[in-house]
Amino acid sequence: MKIWKILSPKVLAEEEKPDNITTETQAKVKITQILLTGEELRTYCGVYKPKYPVVPGRFAVGVVAEAGPGCLNVEKNTRVYVHDVTPCGECEYCAAGEPEECTDTKVAGLNRNGYMRDFVVAEESDLSPLPPSVNDDEALFIGVISVCEEVIARLNVTKGMHVAVIGAGELGNILSQLLIYHQAVPVLIDSDEEKLALAARCGIYYTLNSDAELEENINRITGGRFASGSVYCSFCGLPSDLPFSITATGGTVVYAGFSFPEISAQLKTALDKRLTLTAVTNDYSNNAAAINLLVNKAVNLAPFRIQKRPVADADKIFAAEAEKNEKGLRMNYSILNML
Ligand SMILES: [Zn+2]
C-alpha cells in the first residue's frame, strides 16, 4: 500500500507498506478522497512541533475493497466515511464498554496515522456507510459537522437564541448554517469581507465585521441583550478575548476547532460577567447525526466551490499553501483526489 508521510517540516515522502486485515471485524478500504484543512498544512509546516513522521489526512471517504467475515454493516463496494476520531480502546471507559466516554481519543493525522494513503485497514465500527443521497464531497464534512453539533449541544441552543460565531472560515460558516437549522440566530463575525459575503450566499443573514462598531452592532441585533452564547473558532486570527465583550452576563463561550494554538486572553471581562468558558474538539459521537443532517440538506456547501486536486500534485499543493501561510493568508479547504 502507498502511504504519504511528512518526515520533517516541509518534507513529504511516499512509502510502500503492506497492510492486511488481521481480525474478522476489519475491512480494507480504498481511500477515494481526503479533505485538506489547515490541520494538514500546520503539520506540514511543523507548527506546534508534531511528532514526525506523520501520515496526514484527518477527513476521508472511501470504498470497501475487502470486508472481514465478521463485518455486519459493510461489504465489498460499500461507500464509507472513515472516522477521524476513534476511541483508544484502552482507557477505563473503553475497557468498560463505553467508548463514547473515552478520555484518550485518537485523531487521524494528529496522534495516530491519517488517511493520505491508497488503502487503510479499519475496524468496521470506525466506518460509517454512506447513503446514496450523500455524495463523497459532502461526506468529507461529516467530522466537521459532528464537531459543530457538539458545540450546539454545549450551548443548550433554544429557539431564537442569539449566538455570536467568531471566525467565518469553513467551521464558523457551517456552524452558523446548523444554528439556523436548529432555529437559533447566529451572528457571524470576521474581519474578512469576502468570507462574510460567502456566508451570506450560504443563507447566513447576520454577518458583522469585527471592527470598532462590533459591540454596538451586536447590541442592535440582539435588542440590547448581547449574545446568549459565543463560539470562537480556532485559528480564525481574531483576538481570543473578543467573545467576552459581546456575550451576555452569565452566557457561555465555546472555543471550537480541530486543535488549538497557544492562546492567552485577558479574563477580567469574562469573570465580571460570570461567563462559562468551555471547549469542543475531536468529537465523534455525532457522526450518525451529521450524516442525517447531510441527507436533510441542512448545510449548503456549494458556495465554497471547493477545489479538487490530484494526489500526484500533493507536493506542489503543500508547498504553495505553506508559502501562502507564511504571508499570513488563511488556507481554504480543498479536496485531494486519491485515485
Ligand atoms: Zn478510551
Boltz pocket constraint, residues with backbone or C-beta under 6 A from the ligand:
constraints:
  - pocket:
      binder: B
      contacts: [[A, 87], [A, 88], [A, 89], [A, 90], [A, 91], [A, 92], [A, 93], [A, 94], [A, 95], [A, 99], [A, 101], [A, 102], [A, 103], [A, 104], [A, 105]]
      max_distance: 6.0
